[in-house]
Amino acid sequence: MNQRFTWPDERLIKAAQDGDVTSLTTVVMESQPHVRRFALSLCSSPQDAEDAAQEALIILYRKIGTLRATGALASWMFRIVRNECLRQVRVLVSRSDEATAGPEATAEPSAEDAVLHRLEAERIAAAVSALPRDQRQVLIMRDVQGLPGRTVAHALGLSSAAMKSRLHRARAALRHSLAVTDQPGGGVDQPVGGVARP
């Protein structure tokens, strides 16, 4: 049974912005399937997607009054979900950096080093989020979360060989994307999925 959901109409959004609690509840409920679908397509795992969707719906509930154009609800929610998924990747990257830091890393980094580290983490997170969903999932589960290959393959419903192939393509696409952004005139907005095959 494939049920189609529609975004709330502009009158309902306007009433919610004006403080009508019933309209606000309806807007959140009608937005929920779209927000979850966005999150599932962007985040690395169903759990992360659920967290991102919940955070986005909370932001919608609290800040609907800041939405300037009632017709822009979908794009606003997409940005919130995307930012939440990127935040989750940044947290995972910083946790893995902290776990790999040795005892010599106890000294406080300089402000310049901290800014450079944050910019590099944001560049990597943006490149990872630009990967196709199937590649992004396997890369995050295997390389960021550190899950065993067999676990990743099982969670994604893949054979071990298919998981390894997908992981290889994801790593190659990420390397290519990061190399492109290192070059003068390169940018994170360039596609990462179109890696040339040897």
VOPAGU-2260 file (C-alpha; in pm, 1 decimal, decimal comma):
REM VOPAGU-2260
SITE   aa  ch    i         X         Y         Z
SITE  MET   A    0       0,0       0,0       0,0
SITE  ASN   A    1     184,5     307,8    -125,4
SITE  GLN   A    2      30,9     607,6      47,6
SITE  ARG   A    3     111,3     954,9     -87,4
SITE  PHE   A    4     153,2    1232,9     162,2
SITE  THR   A    5     123,7    1600,9      80,6
SITE  TRP   A    6     288,6    1894,2     250,0
SITE  PRO   A    7      59,6    2114,0     461,0
SITE  ASP   A    8    -111,0    2391,4     264,9
SITE  GLU   A    9     -16,2    2757,0     303,7
SITE  ARG   A   10    -331,1    2853,3     499,3
SITE  LEU   A   11    -254,2    2588,6     760,5
SITE  ILE   A   12     110,2    2700,0     784,5
SITE  LYS   A   13       2,5    3064,2     820,4
SITE  ALA   A   14    -241,7    2972,0    1099,3
SITE  ALA   A   15      35,9    2777,8    1274,9
SITE  GLN   A   16     266,8    3078,6    1244,2
SITE  ASP   A   17      -5,5    3294,1    1398,2
SITE  GLY   A   18      -8,8    3069,2    1705,6
SITE  ASP   A   19    -296,6    2828,5    1642,3
SITE  VAL   A   20    -187,0    2516,6    1832,9
SITE  THR   A   21    -416,3    2280,7    1640,6
SITE  SER   A   22    -280,5    2406,9    1308,1
SITE  LEU   A   23      75,1    2378,5    1436,3
SITE  THR   A   24      18,3    2018,4    1546,2
SITE  THR   A   25    -133,7    1937,9    1207,1
SITE  VAL   A   26     160,3    2098,0    1023,2
SITE  VAL   A   27     406,7    1889,5    1225,8
SITE  MET   A   28     207,7    1568,9    1173,5
SITE  GLU   A   29     167,0    1626,5     797,9
SITE  SER   A   30     537,1    1714,0     760,9
SITE  GLN   A   31     657,1    1408,0     950,1
SITE  PRO   A   32     655,5    1152,9     659,8
SITE  HIS   A   33     847,7    1393,2     434,0
SITE  VAL   A   34    1100,8    1477,3     704,0
SITE  ARG   A   35    1160,1    1108,2     778,5
SITE  ARG   A   36    1206,6    1030,7     409,2
SITE  PHE   A   37    1456,7    1318,7     377,2
SITE  ALA   A   38    1645,1    1194,9     683,2
SITE  LEU   A   39    1656,3     834,9     560,6
SITE  SER   A   40    1804,8     950,0     231,7
SITE  LEU   A   41    2069,4    1169,9     396,9
SITE  CYS   A   42    2178,0    1002,2     718,7
SITE  SER   A   43    2408,3     703,9     754,5
SITE  SER   A   44    2174,9     477,8     949,2
SITE  PRO   A   45    1805,8     447,3    1034,1
SITE  GLN   A   46    1883,5     545,2    1394,8
SITE  ASP   A   47    2062,9     862,4    1283,5
SITE  ALA   A   48    1776,1     935,7    1045,5
SITE  GLU   A   49    1523,6     900,2    1327,2
SITE  ASP   A   50    1727,9    1134,8    1547,3
SITE  ALA   A   51    1761,4    1391,2    1266,9
SITE  ALA   A   52    1389,7    1372,7    1184,7
SITE  GLN   A   53    1292,0    1421,1    1549,2
SITE  GLU   A   54    1527,9    1717,2    1584,5
SITE  ALA   A   55    1390,4    1873,9    1264,8
SITE  LEU   A   56    1031,0    1832,8    1381,1
SITE  ILE   A   57    1116,9    1989,1    1717,5
SITE  ILE   A   58    1274,6    2284,4    1536,7
SITE  LEU   A   59     964,6    2310,8    1315,1
SITE  TYR   A   60     741,4    2315,6    1624,0
SITE  ARG   A   61     950,7    2574,9    1806,6
SITE  LYS   A   62    1050,1    2803,0    1519,3
SITE  ILE   A   63     771,9    2795,0    1260,9
SITE  GLY   A   64     722,2    3165,1    1324,1
SITE  THR   A   65    1066,4    3234,1    1170,4
SITE  LEU   A   66     966,1    3078,3     836,7
SITE  ARG   A   67     940,8    3375,5     602,5
SITE  ALA   A   68     754,8    3224,9     306,6
SITE  THR   A   69     481,9    2973,1     382,8
SITE  GLY   A   70     550,0    2803,3      47,8
SITE  ALA   A   71     911,5    2734,1     148,4
SITE  LEU   A   72     835,3    2479,7     420,5
SITE  ALA   A   73     977,0    2182,5     226,5
SITE  SER   A   74    1309,4    2348,7     146,3
SITE  TRP   A   75    1339,6    2482,7     502,3
SITE  MET   A   76    1280,8    2137,4     649,3
SITE  PHE   A   77    1525,2    1981,4     403,2
SITE  ARG   A   78    1798,4    2224,5     514,7
SITE  ILE   A   79    1727,5    2148,2     881,4
SITE  VAL   A   80    1748,6    1771,5     822,1
SITE  ARG   A   81    2063,8    1809,1     610,8
SITE  ASN   A   82    2231,7    2022,4     875,4
SITE  GLU   A   83    2138,5    1772,6    1146,4
SITE  CYS   A   84    2281,9    1480,8     945,5
SITE  LEU   A   85    2602,0    1679,9     885,7
SITE  ARG   A   86    2620,4    1760,3    1256,8
SITE  GLN   A   87    2598,1    1389,3    1337,9
SITE  VAL   A   88    2883,9    1311,7    1098,8
SITE  ARG   A   89    3094,8    1589,6    1253,5
SITE  VAL   A   90    3032,0    1447,6    1599,9
SITE  LEU   A   91    3135,3    1100,0    1483,9
SITE  VAL   A   92    3449,8    1237,9    1317,0
SITE  SER   A   93    3547,9    1435,7    1626,9
SITE  ARG   A   94    3485,9    1132,4    1850,8
SITE  SER   A   95    3705,0     914,2    1631,6
SITE  ASP   A   96    3973,2    1186,8    1632,3
SITE  GLU   A   97    3960,9    1198,9    2011,8
SITE  ALA   A   98    3980,7     819,1    2035,9
SITE  THR   A   99    4287,4     802,9    1809,7
SITE  ALA   A  100    4467,7    1091,2    1981,6
SITE  GLY   A  101    4753,7     972,0    2195,6
SITE  PRO   A  102    4865,7    1095,0    2537,8
SITE  GLU   A  103    5077,7    1365,5    2371,1
SITE  ALA   A  104    4753,0    1524,4    2250,9
SITE  THR   A  105    4665,8    1642,0    2602,1
SITE  ALA   A  106    4811,7    1988,8    2532,8
SITE  GLU   A  107    4552,3    2244,6    2426,2
SITE  PRO   A  108    4569,2    2310,4    2048,9
SITE  SER   A  109    4623,3    2666,5    1932,7
SITE  ALA   A  110    4324,3    2866,0    1815,4
SITE  GLU   A  111    4456,0    2848,2    1458,5
SITE  ASP   A  112    4490,0    2468,5    1476,7
SITE  ALA   A  113    4138,7    2438,3    1620,4
SITE  VAL   A  114    3990,3    2647,2    1337,3
SITE  LEU   A  115    4183,4    2454,3    1071,3
SITE  HIS   A  116    4071,5    2124,7    1224,5
SITE  ARG   A  117    3707,2    2237,8    1229,7
SITE  LEU   A  118    3724,7    2358,1     869,0
SITE  GLU   A  119    3877,6    2027,9     758,6
SITE  ALA   A  120    3610,4    1831,7     946,5
SITE  GLU   A  121    3338,4    2042,1     780,2
SITE  ARG   A  122    3497,9    1987,3     436,7
SITE  ILE   A  123    3506,3    1611,0     493,2
SITE  ALA   A  124    3150,0    1606,9     628,6
SITE  ALA   A  125    3025,3    1800,4     324,3
SITE  ALA   A  126    3206,4    1562,0      88,3
SITE  VAL   A  127    3060,9    1260,1     268,6
SITE  SER   A  128    2709,7    1405,7     257,7
SITE  ALA   A  129    2746,4    1461,3    -118,0
SITE  LEU   A  130    2807,2    1089,0    -178,6
SITE  PRO   A  131    2516,9     883,1    -315,0
SITE  ARG   A  132    2307,4     738,6     -30,8
SITE  ASP   A  133    2424,6     377,5     -73,4
SITE  GLN   A  134    2791,1     480,3     -70,1
SITE  ARG   A  135    2743,6     724,3     218,2
SITE  GLN   A  136    2578,5     460,1     435,5
SITE  VAL   A  137    2847,5     196,6     391,0
SITE  LEU   A  138    3130,7     449,7     433,2
SITE  ILE   A  139    2993,9     594,6     756,1
SITE  MET   A  140    2902,7     258,5     905,1
SITE  ARG   A  141    3239,4     101,8     821,1
SITE  ASP   A  142    3492,8     386,7     843,3
SITE  VAL   A  143    3336,8     635,8    1083,6
SITE  GLN   A  144    3138,0     413,5    1317,9
SITE  GLY   A  145    3395,8     134,7    1288,9
SITE  LEU   A  146    3145,0    -146,4    1247,8
SITE  PRO   A  147    3280,8    -480,8    1125,1
SITE  GLY   A  148    3233,9    -550,1     753,1
SITE  ARG   A  149    3005,8    -846,1     815,7
SITE  THR   A  150    2781,1    -632,6    1039,4
SITE  VAL   A  151    2761,9    -355,3     779,1
SITE  ALA   A  152    2682,3    -603,0     501,3
SITE  HIS   A  153    2408,4    -765,5     709,3
SITE  ALA   A  154    2255,9    -430,1     815,3
SITE  LEU   A  155    2239,6    -314,3     452,2
SITE  GLY   A  156    2121,2    -649,8     316,9
SITE  LEU   A  157    2434,2    -699,6     106,2
SITE  SER   A  158    2680,1    -979,7      51,7
SITE  SER   A  159    3028,3    -914,6     190,8
SITE  ALA   A  160    3163,4    -878,1    -162,4
SITE  ALA   A  161    2895,6    -622,7    -255,7
SITE  MET   A  162    2960,1    -428,7      65,4
SITE  LYS   A  163    3336,4    -422,1      -5,0
SITE  SER   A  164    3276,9    -307,8    -361,9
SITE  ARG   A  165    3042,7     -30,8    -250,0
SITE  LEU   A  166    3289,3      75,2      21,1
SITE  HIS   A  167    3571,0      86,3    -235,0
SITE  ARG   A  168    3362,4     307,6    -466,3
SITE  ALA   A  169    3268,3     534,0    -173,9
SITE  ARG   A  170    3630,8     574,8     -63,1
SITE  ALA   A  171    3742,8     645,7    -419,5
SITE  ALA   A  172    3466,8     903,1    -467,7
SITE  LEU   A  173    3553,2    1068,6    -136,2
SITE  ARG   A  174    3925,8    1079,5    -221,4
SITE  HIS   A  175    3841,4    1230,0    -559,3
SITE  SER   A  176    3609,9    1489,1    -405,6
SITE  LEU   A  177    3865,1    1592,2    -144,6
SITE  ALA   A  178    4141,5    1609,4    -406,3
SITE  VAL   A  179    3923,1    1832,8    -622,7
SITE  THR   A  180    3856,9    2068,5    -331,4
SITE  ASP   A  181    4232,6    2087,7    -259,0
SITE  GLN   A  182    4299,1    2222,3    -609,6
SITE  PRO   A  183    4273,1    2596,0    -681,0
SITE  GLY   A  184    3921,5    2673,0    -794,0
SITE  GLY   A  185    3791,0    2339,9    -657,0
SITE  GLY   A  186    3475,8    2333,9    -451,3
SITE  VAL   A  187    3278,1    2097,7    -230,9
SITE  ASP   A  188    2976,1    2145,8    -457,0
SITE  GLN   A  189    3133,3    1940,4    -734,7
SITE  PRO   A  190    2994,8    1589,0    -786,3
SITE  VAL   A  191    3165,6    1303,7    -607,8
SITE  GLY   A  192    2971,4    1010,1    -747,3
SITE  GLY   A  193    3115,7    1039,3   -1097,8
SITE  VAL   A  194    3457,9     890,0   -1037,5
SITE  ALA   A  195    3634,4     781,7   -1356,1
SITE  ARG   A  196    3705,6     411,5   -1368,1
SITE  PRO   A  197    4053,0     289,8   -1472,5
